[in-house]
């Protein structure tokens, strides 16, 4: 079995590839966007850590998305792992189905240009179902990864993972919604229906939230608890934070997954 496919792709000459696309009759705008997608995938490929993430066993391959043509002597099995992880991480950005399929097309074109047999990639929006409960082991692994995040992201994930509040309630939190109880425990106030409910936080979560408040940029007029460089965090930005932590833990997790898991463990 040929393992040189990745090496051939890494030797890609972008100018030659651009000329090849031009010869295929692609319009200038289409050619530019295709090159942009190609450069992004090539950058990911060049930075990919094969030593820690490689697994050639058949059961490790996601048969719902990629079907390696292992009967061919020109197939490089490493491509299956790389493309699968690339599409997983792309899905974190919640792109449309058209964008996901456009990346699939670009990767296939790259392989064809480099005379490398590509995995057969299913033409669908690769976004596995989210919202299901995590097991105890998965939950602990996820929280462990959250501890290695930035102060803001750690606070976001731990609050969602332990309080049971919804994504909309989290992004609506203002600094004034965080108050202190006895023994240094913090609580957050959220609106449920027509009532305002105070939710006490666990000590570790209180510490993480307190740390974020201490380093939170103070020059913002925005009173939002969780902010970006431009203002209050959006729902999509928070969900992306949640998903990125999940990917580091080897899982695909949404904010709804965290909420449902937290609600189950605190009920």
N, C-alpha and C positions, 0 to 999 in steps of 0.2 A: 504494500500500500504506500502511495506516494505522500510524503509529509512535506513536500516542497511548496505546496500551494500558498501558504502564508508568506513564505519567503518571496515568491513571485509577486504577490500583491504589494509587499513592502518595497519592492523595487520599481513600483509604478512611476512612470514619467507623466506628470500631470499635463504637460504641454502636448505630448503624444496622445493622451487620452482625450483632451479637448479637441484635437484635430480629428480624432476618430469619431467623436460625437457629431462634429460638423459634417463629416462625410455621410453620416447616417441621416442627415436632413433635419436635425433638431433646430428649432428656431433659437435665436440668440438668447431670449429670456429663459427658455426651457434649458438651454445649455448651461447658463449661469447657475440656475437653481440646482441642476444635476451635479455640477462641479462642487457646489457648496455642500451638498449632501455627501458626495464622495470624499471630500476633504475631512468632513466630520468623522466619517467612518474610519478613514485611514489614520486619523489622529488617535482614535480609540484603539485601533488595531496595534499601532506602534507602542502605545502605553500599556497594553494588556499584559497582565502578570500570569503567564502560563504555568509557572512553577507552583503557584498556590491554588490555582483554580481549575487545573486540567483534570478531566475524568473521562476516559474513553469507554467506560462500560456502557452497554446498550441501555440499561435501565436509567442511566443518568441523562439520557437525551429526551427532550420534550417532544413526544411523537405527535402531539396536537399541532405543533408548529413546524418542526423541522424533521425531515425524513432523509437521513444520509443515504446516498446511493452507494452503499459499501461494496457492491459487486463490481464497481469500477476501480481499476488500478490507479486512476488519476485523481481520486477523491482524497482530500486532506481532512481527516476527522477533526482536526483542531478548529476548522471553520464552523462546525456545528456549535461548539461551545461559545466561540467568540460572537457569532451572530445572535445566538439566543440571549446572551447577556446584554449585548448592545440594544436589542429590541426591548428587553425588560427595562433597561434604564431610560430608553427613549419614552416608554409608556408612562414613566413618572411625570412627564410634562403634559400628559393628557392631550396629545395631538389628535387631530381628526383621523378618520379611517383613511382618507385620501393621502394624508402625509405619511402614515405608517406604510401604506402600500407603495408610495413613491420611494421610500427608503429601500423596500424590498427589491423594487425594480433596479434602483441604482446599484445595490450590492450585486445583483445578478449580472448587470452590465459590466461592472468592474471585473468580476470573475471571467466573463466571456472575453473581455479585452486582454486579460492576462493569461488566457488559455488555462484557466483553473476551473475545475468542475465545482459548482456551487451546491450547497444543500438545497433541496427542494423546499421552498418556504410557502406555507399556506397563505392564500390571499384573503386575509381577514385582519380586522383590527385586533392586534395581539394585546389584549387587556384581560387577563384572567379574572374570574369573579372575585370580588372583594366584599367584605362585610361579614364573613363567617367568623366564628369565634376562634381565638387562638387557644392552643393547649397551654397548660401551665408551663411546660418547658419552653415553648415558643414565646410566651409572654415574658418570662424571665430573661430569655436571650435577647428579646427586643429591648427591654428596659436596660439591660447591660450595655447595649450599643448606644442607647440614648445618653448614657452617662459620659460617653466620649464625644458628644456633640458640643456645639458652641453654647454659651450661657443661655441665649435666647431659645435656641432649638431644644435644648435639654429641658427648659422650663415648659415649653409648649407641649412636648411629648409626654412628660411626666404628669402634667395636669390632665391631659386628655386620657392618659392610660390609667388614671386612678380615681378621677372625680366622677366620671360618667356623664359629663356635660357634652352637648352637641357642638359641632364645628361652628355653627352660627353663634352660639352662646360664647364660645371662646374668643372669636374675633371681635365680639361686641364689648368685651371686658375693657373697662377703663381703670386707670390707676386707683381711682376712688372706690372701685369695687373690691379692692384688696384691703382687708382689715386684719388686726392682730387679736388673737385670743390669748388665753393664759398659756404659760410655759413656752412662749415663742412660736406657737402654732398660728399659721395664717389661715384665713378663710376667704372665699370668693363669693360674691353675691351675683346670682343670675336670675333672670326672669323666666318663670315657668307658668305659662298661661297668664293669669292676671296677678299672680303672686310673685313676690321676690323671695328667693330662697338662699340662705347662707349655707355654703358647703365647706366644712372644715377640711383642710388638707393634711396629708400624712407628714410627719416630721421631715423626711427626706425631700418631699415635694415642696414643703414650705421653704426649706433651705435653698433649693434650686431656684424657686421663684424670687426669694429675697436676693439671691446673687444676681439674677437678671435685672431686678429693679435698681440695684446698686450701680450696675454698669450701663444701664439703659441711657442713651444720649439724652441729655436734659435740655438741649436747645430747641426741641420740638414743641410747638404750640399744641400739637395733637396730644390729647389726653389718653389716647389708646394705650393699653397695657403692652400689647405686642405690636411693634412697628418695624418697618423696613427703612430704607434710606429716604423714602418719599412720603411715608405716612403709615396709617393703619394697615396692617397686613390683610390681604384678601383671603378669601376661603381657599382659592386655588393655591396660593403661596403656602398656606399652612398645610394643606393636603400634600403638597410636594415635599415639605419638610418631613412629614410622617412617612411618606413612601421611601425617601432616601435613607432614613434610618432603617426601615425594613429591608431594603436591598443589602445594606451592610450586614444585616442579621441573616441574610439568605432567604428572605420572605418578601412577598408582595402584600403590603398592609396599607389600608386606607384609614382615614380619620374615623369612619363609621366602624371599621373593625375594632379600633381602640375603644370607642364608646360602648359598643355592645359587650366587649370582653370585660371592660371595667364595670359595667352595670351588673353583669352576671356575678362578678367576684365580690361586689359590695352588697348584693341583694340578700 
